[in-house]
Amino acid sequence: MKKIIYLDHAATTPIDPQVVEAMLPFFSESYGNPSSFHSIGMEAKEAVTHARKSIANILHGHEDEIIFTSGGTESDVLAVTGIPRAHKTVPGTKPHVITSAIEHHAVLEPLMHMQKKEEIELTILPVDRFGMVDPKVVKDALKPSTVLVSIMTANNEIGTIEPIADIGRMILSWRKDNKTPYPLFHTDACQAAGALDINVELSHVDLLTMNGSKIYGPKGVGILFVRRGVKIEPLIRGGGQERNIRSGTENVPAIVGLAKAFDLVQAKREKENARLTVLRDQLTEGLLNIPKSRLNGHPTQRLPNSVNISFLDIEGEAAVLYLDAQGIMASTGSACASSSLDPSHVIIATGLPYEAAHGSIRFTLGHSTTDKDIDRVLEVMPGIVERLRQMSPVNLDMKYYT
Amino acid sequence: MNDQQKIVTNPSTDARQGDIVAPSKDKGWFYTDAVKSHFFHPQNFLEDEAAYKDASLGLVGSPACGDSMKVWLHIEKDANGVERIKEFKWKTFGCASAIASTSMLSVMVTENGGLSLNNALTLRPQDIMERLGGLPARKIHCSVLGDKALRAAINDYFRKTGQHNRIIVEQGRIIDNVVKVTDHDIEEAVLEGADTLEKVQQKTKVGTGDPSCLPEVEQLIRFYKEKYFG
């Protein structure tokens, strides 16, 4: 059997064996319900409390600010729907929300739905050609009715790291100048949680989304950090768990796994980032040696594991399947891969024309990635691009796409 | 036996409706074995363009909408004077389904001594899908360009041979000029159960080439829905 080279860590990561080990006792030994008063319930409750403390410590937040959810999507939806529904800044106006064109669908879709239902007024900010949000553009969009700003910490498709702390500081001074507690600031940090310092004191965010599946933890679990005193409308009502913000019996093994994974990934973050940055740059440089190719995302302000390249004249899905036949797992955001016919909204937002966006391929590195893997990709990729170009009737002029 | 019967070797309503009926036996492969084989070993794609400069040419789609296809035909008369497709060379920009569909089409029109032009003109995307054992429903649009490119190339042959009376005008009125989708295509899509713009787009790709036609498409969908389903 051919060795599998997994370069799709932004889609999801394998679970770290140490995380599995930490989770195991909570399936059939300490299986209690944390709401029960007996000792086996207390065991589970202690485990959840311990996990909550551990995550809060890393985030520089407080225990009571961590809400466990079913994952990144739920946390995002809870934040962007729960804030506008719980707050009204200017009587007689709709709450105004600001976000960016490159946010994850879990942020954009609920916001666009609420806009359609006339619940909110929505501003979707443009990004520059590297996928960067300009804090000044955010500031210009603020108005008295703005209740929420939601900008991701790092983008999942192109890896661009957003100036979250700058935006956070700008919002703080805007609130001070205008003597208002608004807007609140949310960030989706799912892609960033394994690579960056996720410190809510430094970034001044009021809400933060994070999940297990991108940081070598379990799928189906995430958190929403909600700063003390911030009112939020729940999505799921019921038994009143998670301070009445998110009802439902706690997924104890997953919560324990998430805390362990976050701890592990943050502990080795700097060393791993240094290692991956070297590999990332080797891969980027090697792939850009292929004629008519272009890097998507910021050249330097980019996650250490993220490489997204457009190859002109070919279609991404076809290349991904040829790579798959060689045992290399990569991904594409192009039309044929998603159920819509549109190419990636992120790459289009950076100003790349449709025809070039269709040929984008994402490689995301991780713990298992070695320099041999990178060599292997660089060995097969030129041939795959060459073969698909032979079959393609398209011959675009590179000068329009740089 | 006519050519049309020869083409359909594996009649299956499911395949014609556009869903996978025989997924690959290979673990983890999304498409049927037929799609896989044509994708990894495409048949008849054009390698030497200079050698085909006199061929009849058909072009449809644009890379901006995700699929673009170019077809070169070589047509000859047989002993009975019937015009048959002897060679079908192609280039396709598109995903695995688009590449496999074109490759399969090239085999279908050239096998058994070549398809007669009259039969070639009646080929439908459903015939290609059937031979491929079906495509995932959201990939149907990848197969629709093949028969249009084929008809465009046959028209080019008619022009080159002075048979202007035989040139086939696309049935109905063209709504999207880039992907050459007509009101008739939209009518067929609605009849096959596509009741929203998204579903009609999945079947026809309408509007991906020229989004300005979308309001008209929505009107047509409403019109045909009321006409057929009340």
Interface residues (C-beta under 8 A of the other chain):
Chain A: D313 I314 E315 G316 E317 A318 L321 Y322 A325 S334 A335 C336 A337 S339 S340 L341 P343 P353 Y354 E355 H358 Q390 M391 S392 P393 V394 L396
Chain B: F39 F40 P42 F45 E47 L59 S62 P63 A64 C65 G66 D67 S68 M69 K70 K91 T92 F93 G94 C95 A96 S97 A98 I99 R138 K139 H141 C142 E198 Q201 Q202 K205 T208
